Amino acid sequence: MKQYPVSSVAVLAICVATLTACVSREESMVKQGYPRGYVEGFSDGCHSGKKAGGSMFDQFKKDVRRFDRDARYAQGWSDGFRQCETEEEAAERQSRMAIERQRMLDERKRYEDDEQHRMERDVLRGIDTRGLENLGK
């Protein structure tokens, strides 16, 4: 069985979740009674908002002619853009915070390891350790 790097699996999971969320959101909105034009505008606006918020997986999408002529599509697009841009920015912030937190933990671990080695050197200073090299063999 082929092993995939964790990062590849994570990216694939995010893509599937993102696509599933869009379809589910649209279906849910239709079931809640939103007009089809609003839902389609919301979907396009959402993709555009995610792109504006920093998503690498979405593209700007807007039917300009329809936006100018269909008030429901225009309102849906505007609402979707604002909501999804905000959600994407929040997700981006969370990712940056998690990366920074991990960087700080790694830095602390390096500092603790360096401190442990310094203390070990200080303890062994002045002690003749010749001949100990072969003990582990």
ZABAVEX-489146 format. One record per atom (N, C-alpha, C): residue number from 1; residue in one letter; atom name; x, y, z. Coordinates in steps of 0.2 Angstrom, whole numbers, plus 5000, padded with zeros to 4 digits. Layout:
! residues N
PT,num,residuo,atomo,px,py,pz
PT,NUM,A,CA,X,Y,Z .
...
This chain:
! residues 137
PT,num,residuo,atomo,px,py,pz
PT,1,M,N,5004,4994,5000 .
PT,1,M,CA,5000,5000,5000 .
PT,1,M,C,5004,5006,5000 .
PT,2,K,N,5003,5011,4996 .
PT,2,K,CA,5007,5017,4995 .
PT,2,K,C,5005,5022,5001 .
PT,3,Q,N,5011,5024,5004 .
PT,3,Q,CA,5010,5029,5010 .
PT,3,Q,C,5010,5036,5007 .
PT,4,Y,N,5006,5041,5009 .
PT,4,Y,CA,5006,5048,5006 .
PT,4,Y,C,5008,5052,5012 .
PT,5,P,N,5012,5057,5011 .
PT,5,P,CA,5014,5062,5016 .
PT,5,P,C,5008,5065,5019 .
PT,6,V,N,5008,5066,5026 .
PT,6,V,CA,5003,5069,5030 .
PT,6,V,C,5000,5075,5026 .
PT,7,S,N,5005,5079,5024 .
PT,7,S,CA,5002,5086,5021 .
PT,7,S,C,4998,5085,5015 .
PT,8,S,N,5000,5080,5011 .
PT,8,S,CA,4995,5078,5005 .
PT,8,S,C,4989,5076,5007 .
PT,9,V,N,4988,5071,5012 .
PT,9,V,CA,4982,5069,5015 .
PT,9,V,C,4978,5075,5017 .
PT,10,A,N,4981,5079,5021 .
PT,10,A,CA,4978,5085,5024 .
PT,10,A,C,4975,5089,5019 .
PT,11,V,N,4978,5091,5014 .
PT,11,V,CA,4976,5095,5008 .
PT,11,V,C,4970,5092,5005 .
PT,12,L,N,4971,5085,5003 .
PT,12,L,CA,4965,5082,5000 .
PT,12,L,C,4959,5082,5004 .
PT,13,A,N,4960,5081,5011 .
PT,13,A,CA,4954,5081,5016 .
PT,13,A,C,4951,5088,5016 .
PT,14,I,N,4955,5093,5016 .
PT,14,I,CA,4952,5100,5016 .
PT,14,I,C,4948,5102,5009 .
PT,15,C,N,4951,5099,5003 .
PT,15,C,CA,4948,5100,4997 .
PT,15,C,C,4941,5097,4997 .
PT,16,V,N,4941,5091,4999 .
PT,16,V,CA,4934,5087,4999 .
PT,16,V,C,4929,5090,5004 .
PT,17,A,N,4932,5092,5010 .
PT,17,A,CA,4927,5096,5015 .
PT,17,A,C,4925,5102,5012 .
PT,18,T,N,4929,5106,5008 .
PT,18,T,CA,4927,5112,5006 .
PT,18,T,C,4921,5111,5000 .
PT,19,L,N,4922,5106,4996 .
PT,19,L,CA,4918,5105,4990 .
PT,19,L,C,4911,5102,4993 .
PT,20,T,N,4911,5098,4998 .
PT,20,T,CA,4905,5095,5001 .
PT,20,T,C,4902,5101,5005 .
PT,21,A,N,4905,5105,5008 .
PT,21,A,CA,4902,5111,5012 .
PT,21,A,C,4898,5115,5007 .
PT,22,C,N,4901,5117,5001 .
PT,22,C,CA,4897,5121,4997 .
PT,22,C,C,4891,5118,4994 .
PT,23,V,N,4891,5111,4992 .
PT,23,V,CA,4885,5108,4990 .
PT,23,V,C,4880,5108,4995 .
PT,24,S,N,4882,5106,5001 .
PT,24,S,CA,4878,5105,5007 .
PT,24,S,C,4874,5112,5009 .
PT,25,R,N,4878,5117,5008 .
PT,25,R,CA,4876,5124,5010 .
PT,25,R,C,4870,5126,5005 .
PT,26,E,N,4872,5125,4998 .
PT,26,E,CA,4867,5126,4993 .
PT,26,E,C,4860,5122,4994 .
PT,27,E,N,4861,5116,4995 .
PT,27,E,CA,4855,5112,4996 .
PT,27,E,C,4851,5114,5002 .
PT,28,S,N,4855,5115,5008 .
PT,28,S,CA,4852,5118,5014 .
PT,28,S,C,4848,5124,5013 .
PT,29,M,N,4851,5129,5009 .
PT,29,M,CA,4847,5135,5008 .
PT,29,M,C,4841,5134,5004 .
PT,30,V,N,4841,5130,4998 .
PT,30,V,CA,4835,5128,4994 .
PT,30,V,C,4830,5125,4999 .
PT,31,K,N,4832,5121,5003 .
PT,31,K,CA,4827,5117,5007 .
PT,31,K,C,4824,5122,5012 .
PT,32,Q,N,4828,5128,5014 .
PT,32,Q,CA,4825,5133,5019 .
PT,32,Q,C,4821,5138,5015 .
PT,33,G,N,4820,5137,5009 .
PT,33,G,CA,4816,5142,5005 .
PT,33,G,C,4819,5148,5002 .
PT,34,Y,N,4825,5148,5002 .
PT,34,Y,CA,4829,5154,4998 .
PT,34,Y,C,4827,5153,4991 .
PT,35,P,N,4826,5158,4987 .
PT,35,P,CA,4825,5158,4980 .
PT,35,P,C,4832,5156,4976 .
PT,36,R,N,4831,5152,4971 .
PT,36,R,CA,4836,5149,4967 .
PT,36,R,C,4841,5154,4965 .
PT,37,G,N,4839,5160,4963 .
PT,37,G,CA,4844,5165,4961 .
PT,37,G,C,4848,5168,4966 .
PT,38,Y,N,4845,5168,4972 .
PT,38,Y,CA,4849,5171,4978 .
PT,38,Y,C,4854,5165,4980 .
PT,39,V,N,4852,5159,4980 .
PT,39,V,CA,4857,5153,4981 .
PT,39,V,C,4862,5153,4977 .
PT,40,E,N,4861,5154,4970 .
PT,40,E,CA,4866,5154,4965 .
PT,40,E,C,4871,5160,4966 .
PT,41,G,N,4868,5166,4967 .
PT,41,G,CA,4872,5172,4969 .
PT,41,G,C,4876,5171,4975 .
PT,42,F,N,4873,5168,4980 .
PT,42,F,CA,4877,5167,4986 .
PT,42,F,C,4883,5162,4985 .
PT,43,S,N,4882,5157,4981 .
PT,43,S,CA,4887,5152,4980 .
PT,43,S,C,4893,5155,4976 .
PT,44,D,N,4891,5159,4971 .
PT,44,D,CA,4897,5163,4967 .
PT,44,D,C,4900,5168,4972 .
PT,45,G,N,4896,5172,4976 .
PT,45,G,CA,4899,5176,4980 .
PT,45,G,C,4904,5173,4985 .
PT,46,C,N,4901,5167,4988 .
PT,46,C,CA,4905,5164,4993 .
PT,46,C,C,4912,5162,4990 .
PT,47,H,N,4912,5159,4984 .
PT,47,H,CA,4919,5157,4981 .
PT,47,H,C,4923,5163,4980 .
PT,48,S,N,4920,5169,4978 .
PT,48,S,CA,4924,5175,4977 .
PT,48,S,C,4926,5178,4984 .
PT,49,G,N,4922,5177,4989 .
PT,49,G,CA,4924,5180,4996 .
PT,49,G,C,4930,5175,4998 .
PT,50,K,N,4929,5169,4997 .
PT,50,K,CA,4935,5165,5000 .
PT,50,K,C,4941,5166,4996 .
PT,51,K,N,4941,5167,4990 .
PT,51,K,CA,4947,5169,4986 .
PT,51,K,C,4950,5176,4989 .
PT,52,A,N,4945,5181,4990 .
PT,52,A,CA,4947,5187,4993 .
PT,52,A,C,4950,5186,5000 .
PT,53,G,N,4948,5181,5004 .
PT,53,G,CA,4950,5180,5010 .
PT,53,G,C,4957,5176,5011 .
PT,54,G,N,4959,5174,5005 .
PT,54,G,CA,4966,5171,5005 .
PT,54,G,C,4965,5163,5003 .
PT,55,S,N,4960,5161,5001 .
PT,55,S,CA,4959,5154,4999 .
PT,55,S,C,4963,5152,4992 .
PT,56,M,N,4967,5147,4992 .
PT,56,M,CA,4970,5145,4986 .
PT,56,M,C,4966,5140,4982 .
PT,57,F,N,4960,5138,4985 .
PT,57,F,CA,4956,5133,4981 .
PT,57,F,C,4950,5136,4978 .
PT,58,D,N,4949,5142,4979 .
PT,58,D,CA,4943,5145,4976 .
PT,58,D,C,4945,5151,4971 .
PT,59,Q,N,4941,5152,4966 .
PT,59,Q,CA,4942,5157,4961 .
PT,59,Q,C,4936,5163,4961 .
PT,60,F,N,4938,5169,4959 .
PT,60,F,CA,4933,5174,4959 .
PT,60,F,C,4928,5172,4954 .
PT,61,K,N,4921,5172,4956 .
PT,61,K,CA,4916,5170,4951 .
PT,61,K,C,4910,5175,4952 .
PT,62,K,N,4908,5178,4947 .
PT,62,K,CA,4903,5183,4947 .
PT,62,K,C,4900,5184,4940 .
PT,63,D,N,4893,5183,4939 .
PT,63,D,CA,4890,5184,4933 .
PT,63,D,C,4888,5191,4933 .
PT,64,V,N,4892,5195,4930 .
PT,64,V,CA,4891,5203,4930 .
PT,64,V,C,4884,5205,4927 .
PT,65,R,N,4883,5202,4921 .
PT,65,R,CA,4876,5204,4918 .
PT,65,R,C,4870,5202,4923 .
PT,66,R,N,4871,5196,4926 .
PT,66,R,CA,4865,5194,4930 .
PT,66,R,C,4865,5198,4936 .
PT,67,F,N,4871,5199,4939 .
PT,67,F,CA,4872,5204,4945 .
PT,67,F,C,4868,5210,4944 .
PT,68,D,N,4869,5213,4938 .
PT,68,D,CA,4866,5220,4936 .
PT,68,D,C,4858,5219,4935 .
PT,69,R,N,4856,5213,4933 .
PT,69,R,CA,4849,5213,4931 .
PT,69,R,C,4845,5209,4936 .
PT,70,D,N,4848,5205,4940 .
PT,70,D,CA,4844,5200,4945 .
PT,70,D,C,4845,5202,4952 .
PT,71,A,N,4841,5206,4955 .
PT,71,A,CA,4842,5208,4962 .
PT,71,A,C,4843,5202,4967 .
PT,72,R,N,4840,5197,4966 .
PT,72,R,CA,4841,5191,4971 .
PT,72,R,C,4848,5188,4970 .
PT,73,Y,N,4850,5187,4964 .
PT,73,Y,CA,4857,5185,4963 .
PT,73,Y,C,4862,5190,4966 .
PT,74,A,N,4861,5197,4965 .
PT,74,A,CA,4865,5202,4967 .
PT,74,A,C,4865,5202,4975 .
PT,75,Q,N,4860,5201,4978 .
PT,75,Q,CA,4859,5201,4985 .
PT,75,Q,C,4863,5195,4988 .
PT,76,G,N,4861,5189,4985 .
PT,76,G,CA,4865,5183,4987 .
PT,76,G,C,4872,5183,4986 .
PT,77,W,N,4874,5186,4980 .
PT,77,W,CA,4882,5187,4979 .
PT,77,W,C,4885,5191,4984 .
PT,78,S,N,4882,5196,4986 .
PT,78,S,CA,4885,5201,4991 .
PT,78,S,C,4885,5198,4998 .
PT,79,D,N,4880,5194,5000 .
PT,79,D,CA,4879,5191,5006 .
PT,79,D,C,4884,5185,5006 .
PT,80,G,N,4885,5181,5001 .
PT,80,G,CA,4890,5176,5001 .
PT,80,G,C,4897,5178,5001 .
PT,81,F,N,4898,5184,4998 .
PT,81,F,CA,4905,5186,4998 .
PT,81,F,C,4907,5188,5005 .
PT,82,R,N,4903,5192,5008 .
PT,82,R,CA,4904,5195,5015 .
PT,82,R,C,4905,5189,5020 .
PT,83,Q,N,4900,5185,5020 .
PT,83,Q,CA,4901,5179,5024 .
PT,83,Q,C,4907,5175,5023 .
PT,84,C,N,4908,5173,5017 .
PT,84,C,CA,4913,5168,5016 .
PT,84,C,C,4920,5171,5016 .
PT,85,E,N,4921,5178,5015 .
PT,85,E,CA,4927,5181,5016 .
PT,85,E,C,4929,5181,5023 .
PT,86,T,N,4924,5183,5027 .
PT,86,T,CA,4925,5183,5034 .
PT,86,T,C,4927,5176,5037 .
PT,87,E,N,4924,5171,5035 .
PT,87,E,CA,4925,5164,5037 .
PT,87,E,C,4932,5162,5035 .
PT,88,E,N,4934,5164,5029 .
PT,88,E,CA,4941,5162,5026 .
PT,88,E,C,4946,5166,5030 .
PT,89,E,N,4945,5172,5031 .
PT,89,E,CA,4950,5176,5035 .
PT,89,E,C,4951,5173,5042 .
PT,90,A,N,4945,5171,5045 .
PT,90,A,CA,4946,5168,5052 .
PT,90,A,C,4950,5161,5051 .
PT,91,A,N,4948,5157,5046 .
PT,91,A,CA,4952,5151,5046 .
PT,91,A,C,4960,5152,5044 .
PT,92,E,N,4961,5157,5040 .
PT,92,E,CA,4968,5159,5039 .
PT,92,E,C,4971,5161,5045 .
PT,93,R,N,4968,5165,5049 .
PT,93,R,CA,4971,5168,5056 .
PT,93,R,C,4972,5162,5060 .
PT,94,Q,N,4967,5157,5061 .
PT,94,Q,CA,4968,5151,5065 .
PT,94,Q,C,4974,5147,5063 .
PT,95,S,N,4975,5147,5056 .
PT,95,S,CA,4981,5143,5053 .
PT,95,S,C,4987,5146,5055 .
PT,96,R,N,4988,5153,5055 .
PT,96,R,CA,4994,5157,5056 .
PT,96,R,C,4995,5156,5064 .
PT,97,M,N,4990,5156,5068 .
PT,97,M,CA,4991,5156,5075 .
PT,97,M,C,4994,5149,5077 .
PT,98,A,N,4991,5143,5074 .
PT,98,A,CA,4993,5137,5075 .
PT,98,A,C,5001,5136,5073 .
PT,99,I,N,5002,5139,5067 .
PT,99,I,CA,5009,5138,5065 .
PT,99,I,C,5014,5142,5070 .
PT,100,E,N,5012,5148,5072 .
PT,100,E,CA,5016,5152,5077 .
PT,100,E,C,5017,5148,5083 .
PT,101,R,N,5011,5145,5086 .
PT,101,R,CA,5011,5141,5092 .
PT,101,R,C,5016,5135,5091 .
PT,102,Q,N,5016,5132,5086 .
PT,102,Q,CA,5021,5126,5085 .
PT,102,Q,C,5028,5129,5084 .
PT,103,R,N,5029,5134,5081 .
PT,103,R,CA,5036,5137,5081 .
PT,103,R,C,5038,5139,5088 .
PT,104,M,N,5034,5142,5092 .
PT,104,M,CA,5036,5143,5099 .
PT,104,M,C,5037,5137,5103 .
PT,105,L,N,5033,5132,5102 .
PT,105,L,CA,5035,5125,5106 .
PT,105,L,C,5041,5122,5103 .
PT,106,D,N,5043,5123,5097 .
PT,106,D,CA,5049,5120,5094 .
PT,106,D,C,5055,5124,5097 .
PT,107,E,N,5054,5130,5097 .
PT,107,E,CA,5059,5135,5100 .
PT,107,E,C,5061,5133,5107 .
PT,108,R,N,5055,5132,5111 .
PT,108,R,CA,5056,5131,5118 .
PT,108,R,C,5059,5124,5119 .
PT,109,K,N,5058,5119,5115 .
PT,109,K,CA,5061,5113,5116 .
PT,109,K,C,5068,5113,5114 .
PT,110,R,N,5070,5117,5109 .
PT,110,R,CA,5077,5118,5107 .
PT,110,R,C,5081,5121,5113 .
PT,111,Y,N,5078,5126,5116 .
PT,111,Y,CA,5081,5130,5122 .
PT,111,Y,C,5082,5125,5127 .
PT,112,E,N,5077,5121,5129 .
PT,112,E,CA,5077,5116,5134 .
PT,112,E,C,5082,5111,5133 .
PT,113,D,N,5083,5109,5127 .
PT,113,D,CA,5088,5104,5125 .
PT,113,D,C,5095,5107,5126 .
PT,114,D,N,5096,5113,5123 .
PT,114,D,CA,5102,5117,5124 .
PT,114,D,C,5104,5118,5131 .
PT,115,E,N,5099,5119,5135 .
PT,115,E,CA,5100,5120,5142 .
PT,115,E,C,5102,5114,5146 .
PT,116,Q,N,5099,5108,5144 .
PT,116,Q,CA,5101,5102,5147 .
PT,116,Q,C,5108,5100,5145 .
PT,117,H,N,5110,5101,5139 .
PT,117,H,CA,5117,5099,5137 .
PT,117,H,C,5122,5104,5140 .
PT,118,R,N,5120,5110,5141 .
PT,118,R,CA,5125,5115,5145 .
PT,118,R,C,5126,5112,5152 .
PT,119,M,N,5120,5110,5155 .
PT,119,M,CA,5121,5108,5162 .
PT,119,M,C,5125,5101,5163 .
PT,120,E,N,5124,5097,5158 .
PT,120,E,CA,5128,5091,5158 .
PT,120,E,C,5135,5092,5157 .
PT,121,R,N,5137,5097,5152 .
PT,121,R,CA,5144,5099,5151 .
PT,121,R,C,5147,5102,5158 .
PT,122,D,N,5143,5106,5161 .
PT,122,D,CA,5145,5109,5168 .
PT,122,D,C,5146,5104,5173 .
PT,123,V,N,5142,5099,5173 .
PT,123,V,CA,5142,5093,5178 .
PT,123,V,C,5149,5089,5177 .
PT,124,L,N,5150,5088,5171 .
PT,124,L,CA,5156,5084,5169 .
PT,124,L,C,5162,5087,5168 .
PT,125,R,N,5162,5094,5169 .
PT,125,R,CA,5168,5098,5168 .
PT,125,R,C,5173,5096,5174 .
PT,126,G,N,5179,5094,5172 .
PT,126,G,CA,5184,5093,5177 .
PT,126,G,C,5185,5085,5178 .
PT,127,I,N,5180,5081,5176 .
PT,127,I,CA,5180,5074,5177 .
PT,127,I,C,5183,5071,5171 .
PT,128,D,N,5188,5066,5172 .
PT,128,D,CA,5191,5062,5167 .
PT,128,D,C,5186,5057,5164 .
PT,129,T,N,5184,5058,5158 .
PT,129,T,CA,5179,5053,5155 .
PT,129,T,C,5183,5049,5150 .
PT,130,R,N,5189,5049,5149 .
PT,130,R,CA,5193,5045,5145 .
PT,130,R,C,5192,5038,5146 .
PT,131,G,N,5191,5034,5141 .
PT,131,G,CA,5189,5027,5142 .
PT,131,G,C,5182,5025,5142 .
PT,132,L,N,5178,5030,5143 .
PT,132,L,CA,5170,5029,5143 .
PT,132,L,C,5168,5028,5136 .
PT,133,E,N,5171,5029,5131 .
PT,133,E,CA,5169,5029,5124 .
PT,133,E,C,5167,5022,5122 .
PT,134,N,N,5170,5017,5125 .
PT,134,N,CA,5169,5010,5123 .
PT,134,N,C,5164,5006,5127 .
PT,135,L,N,5161,5009,5132 .
PT,135,L,CA,5156,5006,5136 .
PT,135,L,C,5150,5004,5133 .
PT,136,G,N,5148,5008,5128 .
PT,136,G,CA,5141,5006,5124 .
PT,136,G,C,5142,5001,5119 .
PT,137,K,N,5148,4998,5118 .
PT,137,K,CA,5149,4994,5113 .
PT,137,K,C,5149,4986,5115 .
